Amino acid sequence: MRRLFEMFATMGVISFVAFVMSIIFGSEPPTPPGRAEANVADRRKNEKETDILPTIKEYKISIKELFSSKEFPIIWIVFPLVSSIFRCTIVLLSSILRAEFPDRNDVDKHVGIALAIA
């Protein structure tokens, strides 16, 4: 029972630190996160039109720049790896909690809710 408390206390502290950092740093960076978005923002700033919806040409240029950047394939490869690690964490946490609480049938539900909130 003590290990379970330590685990949730640690998750609570990490969540609190992340919440405080999101308040301090805000929701948007001062500059666009990628080169493609920065180019699109510069293009829109230089245009005289007030059209809010992006055109098909801008979309094609943005997609071309996205696929030509070096970071995008890395993210494309790393995301499935992180996703699989997340799923392994769910299975491991579920098996640990089943060993701690053998008479409970709803352990998987609680694990899923806890990891969805975290």
C-alpha positions in Angstrom: 0.0 0.0 0.0 2.9 2.3 0.7 4.3 1.9 -2.8 1.0 2.8 -4.3 0.8 6.0 -2.2 4.4 6.9 -3.2 3.5 6.4 -6.9 0.4 8.6 -6.8 2.2 11.2 -4.6 5.0 11.3 -7.2 2.5 11.7 -10.1 0.8 14.5 -8.1 4.0 16.4 -7.6 4.9 16.0 -11.3 1.4 17.2 -12.4 1.6 20.2 -10.1 5.0 21.2 -11.4 3.8 20.8 -15.0 0.7 22.9 -14.1 2.8 25.7 -12.6 5.2 25.7 -15.6 2.2 26.0 -18.0 1.0 29.1 -16.1 4.5 30.6 -16.0 5.4 30.0 -19.6 1.9 30.5 -21.2 0.2 28.5 -23.9 2.0 29.7 -27.0 5.6 30.3 -27.8 6.6 33.8 -28.9 7.8 32.3 -32.3 6.3 29.5 -34.3 7.7 26.1 -33.4 8.8 25.0 -36.9 10.4 26.5 -39.9 7.4 25.7 -42.1 5.0 27.5 -39.7 7.4 30.5 -39.4 7.5 30.8 -43.2 3.7 30.7 -43.4 3.4 33.3 -40.7 5.9 35.6 -42.5 4.0 35.1 -45.8 0.7 36.0 -44.1 2.3 39.0 -42.4 3.6 40.3 -45.8 0.3 39.8 -47.6 -2.2 42.6 -48.0 -5.2 40.3 -48.2 -7.4 39.8 -45.2 -8.5 36.3 -46.1 -8.5 34.2 -43.0 -8.7 30.8 -44.6 -5.4 29.5 -46.0 -5.3 28.9 -49.7 -4.5 25.6 -51.4 -1.2 27.0 -52.5 -0.1 27.8 -49.0 -1.2 24.4 -47.9 0.9 22.7 -50.5 3.9 24.9 -49.7 3.5 24.1 -46.0 3.3 20.4 -46.6 6.3 20.4 -48.9 8.4 22.3 -46.3 7.2 20.0 -43.5 8.3 16.9 -45.4 11.6 18.5 -46.3 12.5 19.4 -42.7 14.9 17.1 -40.8 12.8 17.1 -37.6 9.5 15.7 -39.1 10.8 12.2 -39.9 12.3 12.0 -36.5 9.0 12.9 -34.8 7.2 10.5 -37.2 9.5 7.6 -35.9 9.6 8.6 -32.3 5.9 9.0 -31.7 5.0 5.3 -32.3 7.9 4.3 -30.0 6.7 6.6 -27.2 3.1 5.3 -27.8 4.3 1.7 -27.5 6.2 2.6 -24.3 3.0 4.2 -22.9 1.0 1.0 -23.6 3.7 -1.1 -22.0 3.5 1.2 -18.9 -0.3 0.6 -18.8 0.2 -3.1 -18.9 2.9 -3.1 -16.2 1.0 -0.8 -13.9 -2.1 -2.9 -14.3 -0.2 -6.1 -13.4 1.3 -4.4 -10.4 -2.0 -3.2 -9.1 -3.6 -6.6 -9.8 -0.9 -8.2 -7.5 -1.6 -5.5 -4.8 -5.4 -5.9 -5.1 -6.2 -9.4 -6.2 -9.9 -9.2 -5.2 -10.6 -6.1 -7.3 -12.0 -6.5 -10.8 -11.9 -2.9 -11.9 -8.1 -2.3 -11.7 -7.8 -1.8 -15.4 -10.4 0.9 -15.4 -8.6 2.8 -12.7 -5.2 2.5 -14.4 -6.7 3.8 -17.6 -8.3 6.8 -15.9 -5.1 7.6 -13.9 -2.9 7.5 -17.0 -5.5 9.5 -19.1 -5.4 12.2 -16.4 -1.6 12.2 -16.1 
